[in-house]
């Protein structure tokens, strides 16, 4: 479903429905009821300052006007994290924003240090399982195989299930290894082996691709430049009209 190109409709979607259109919004509301994660759409497909403010309100909005200790929030050095309106919103919630220096997230940001690798590995495992089921359920009488993309509902479930499966100790030790908090007695120390991505899912993907080739199906492999974004297709100004 294509997004609206009418400026008034785009603005309405952004202000009333997290960027989604009226037809998709009921599905998004249902996903919000079922999962703690919040979903946002943006005509440019980029995180922006408005989403940063929504993030602050969702997690820290209850702090506004209350005499509570300040909260330290570590964000990577991205412009939409530190625009003037975002900084003002954080101040109103008594949240202190701190930039992680460029190229130093691997050692200064708890997420990169501890849980991003196992989180991505868990989501990759969900994807591999999905691909395997799709291939096993294919119609062998058909000469071509078309892999159906996972639904929005499935993707949201993968992310939330993977996050919920992370041990609490992994989160805590991310802050310990970044020297933000002291070690916790009842939390086991996190070593590098615990955060390495298991190569198993990648091996399974190779097996799946091989099975497609054996079956005589055409498989086109992507090269290292296949994910480069071609800006020639969207030269419109970023005025919320290029949905």
C-alpha positions in Angstrom: 0.0 0.0 0.0 1.5 3.3 -1.1 1.6 6.2 1.3 -0.3 9.4 0.6 1.4 12.2 -1.4 -1.0 14.8 -0.3 0.7 17.1 2.2 -2.4 17.7 4.4 -2.9 13.9 4.6 0.7 13.2 5.4 0.6 15.9 8.2 -2.6 14.3 9.6 -1.0 10.9 9.6 2.1 12.1 11.4 0.2 14.0 14.0 -2.7 11.6 14.7 -1.5 8.1 13.7 2.2 7.9 14.2 2.7 8.4 10.5 0.4 5.6 9.4 -2.7 6.1 7.2 -6.3 5.5 8.4 -6.5 2.1 6.8 -3.4 0.7 8.4 -3.8 2.4 11.8 -6.3 -0.1 13.3 -3.7 -2.8 12.8 -1.0 -0.7 14.4 -3.3 0.0 17.4 -3.9 -3.7 17.8 -0.2 -4.4 17.8 0.3 -1.6 20.4 -2.3 -3.5 22.6 -0.4 -6.8 22.3 3.2 -5.5 22.5 5.1 -2.9 24.5 6.9 -1.6 21.5 5.6 1.5 19.7 5.5 1.7 15.9 6.1 4.8 13.8 6.1 5.5 10.1 7.9 8.4 8.4 7.7 9.5 4.7 11.5 9.6 4.5 12.0 6.3 6.4 14.4 7.9 8.7 14.3 8.4 12.5 13.6 12.1 13.2 13.4 14.5 16.1 9.6 14.0 16.4 10.1 10.3 17.0 12.8 11.2 19.5 10.3 13.3 21.4 7.7 10.6 21.3 10.3 8.2 22.7 11.0 10.5 25.6 7.3 11.0 26.3 6.6 7.3 26.2 9.4 6.3 28.5 9.7 9.3 30.8 6.6 11.4 30.4 5.4 10.4 33.9 8.3 12.4 35.3 7.1 15.8 34.1 6.5 18.2 36.9 7.7 15.8 39.6 10.7 16.3 41.9 12.6 13.1 40.8 16.3 12.3 40.4 17.7 13.0 37.0 17.9 10.2 34.4 20.9 9.8 32.2 20.1 8.8 28.7 23.0 7.7 26.4 22.4 8.3 22.7 24.7 8.0 19.7 25.7 11.2 18.1 22.9 11.5 15.6 21.3 14.9 14.8 17.7 13.8 15.4 18.7 12.8 19.0 20.0 16.3 19.9 18.0 18.9 18.1 16.9 21.9 20.2 13.3 20.7 20.6 14.5 17.3 21.7 16.9 18.7 24.2 14.2 21.0 25.6 11.7 18.0 25.9 14.4 16.0 27.8 15.0 18.9 30.2 11.3 19.2 30.9 11.3 15.5 32.0 14.6 15.9 33.9 16.4 13.6 31.5 20.1 14.3 30.9 21.1 13.5 27.3 24.7 12.4 26.7 26.3 11.9 23.3 28.3 8.8 22.7 31.3 9.9 20.6 31.3 8.8 17.0 32.9 5.3 16.5 32.9 4.7 20.2 29.5 3.0 20.7 31.2 -0.4 20.7 32.8 0.4 24.1 30.7 3.2 25.5 27.1 2.2 24.7 25.7 -0.7 26.8 23.5 -1.8 23.9 26.4 -2.2 21.5 28.6 -3.8 24.2 26.1 -6.3 25.5 22.8 -7.0 23.9 22.6 -5.9 20.3 24.4 -9.0 19.0 22.3 -11.6 20.9 19.2 -9.6 20.0 20.0 -9.6 16.3 21.0 -13.3 16.4 17.6 -14.1 17.9 15.7 -12.2 15.3 17.9 -13.8 12.6 16.9 -17.2 14.0 13.2 -16.3 13.7 13.8 -15.2 10.1 15.6 -18.5 9.2 12.8 -20.5 10.7 10.3 -18.5 8.6 12.3 -19.1 5.4 12.5 -22.9 6.2 8.8 -23.1 6.6 8.1 -21.2 3.5 10.3 -23.5 1.4 8.9 -26.7 3.0 5.4 -25.5 2.3 6.0 -24.6 -1.3 4.0 -26.1 -4.1 6.4 -28.5 -5.8 4.3 -28.5 -9.0 5.1 -24.9 -9.6 8.2 -24.1 -11.7 9.1 -21.0 -9.7 9.2 -20.3 -6.0 8.2 -17.0 -4.7 9.2 -16.2 -1.1 6.4 -14.3 0.6 7.7 -11.5 2.9 6.8 -11.8 6.6 3.8 -9.7 7.7 4.1 -6.6 9.8 2.5 -8.6 12.7 5.2 -11.3 12.4 8.1 -8.8 12.3 6.8 -7.0 15.4 6.5 -10.4 17.2 10.0 -11.4 16.2 11.4 -8.1 17.7 9.4 -8.3 20.9 10.0 -12.0 21.5 13.7 -11.6 20.9 13.9 -8.7 23.3 11.9 -10.5 26.0 14.2 -13.5 25.7 17.3 -11.5 26.7 18.4 -12.3 30.2 18.2 -9.4 32.7 21.9 -10.1 33.5 22.9 -9.3 30.0 21.3 -5.8 30.2 22.9 -5.1 33.6 26.3 -6.3 32.6 26.2 -4.0 29.6 26.2 -1.0 32.0 28.8 -2.7 34.1 31.3 -3.2 31.2 30.8 0.4 30.2 31.8 1.5 33.8 28.4 3.2 34.2 27.4 1.2 37.3 29.3 -1.1 39.6 29.1 -4.9 39.4 26.1 -6.6 40.8 26.8 -9.5 43.2 24.0 -11.8 42.0 24.5 -11.1 38.3 27.1 -13.3 36.4 29.9 -11.5 34.6 29.4 -11.1 30.9 32.3 -12.4 28.8 32.8 -11.8 25.1 31.7 -15.3 24.3 28.2 -14.5 25.5 27.6 -11.8 23.0 29.0 -13.4 19.9 26.5 -14.1 17.2 26.0 -17.8 16.6 27.0 -18.7 13.1 24.3 -21.4 13.1 21.6 -19.3 11.4 24.0 -18.2 8.7 24.9 -21.8 8.0 21.1 -22.6 7.8 20.6 -19.8 5.3 23.3 -21.3 3.1 21.6 -24.7 3.3 18.3 -23.2 2.3 19.8 -21.4 -0.7 21.5 -24.6 -1.8 18.2 -26.5 -1.6 16.6 -23.9 -3.9 19.4 -24.3 -6.4 19.1 -28.1 -6.3 15.4 -27.8 -7.0 16.2 -25.9 -10.2 14.9 -22.6 -8.8 16.6 -19.3 -9.8 18.5 -17.7 -6.9 20.0 -14.2 -7.4 22.7 -13.4 -4.8 23.2 -9.8 -3.7 26.7 -8.2 -3.8 28.1 -5.8 -1.2 26.6 -2.8 -3.0 23.1 -4.1 -3.3 21.9 -2.3 -0.2 23.2 1.2 -1.4 20.3 3.6 -1.5 19.7 5.2 -4.9 18.7 8.8 -4.2 18.0 9.5 -7.9 14.5 8.1 -7.4 13.5 10.7 -4.8 14.8 14.2 -5.4 11.7 15.9 -3.8 12.4 18.3 -0.9 11.9 16.8 2.5 8.6 18.7 3.1 6.6 15.7 4.1 5.2 15.4 0.6 7.5 12.7 -0.8 5.7 9.8 0.9 
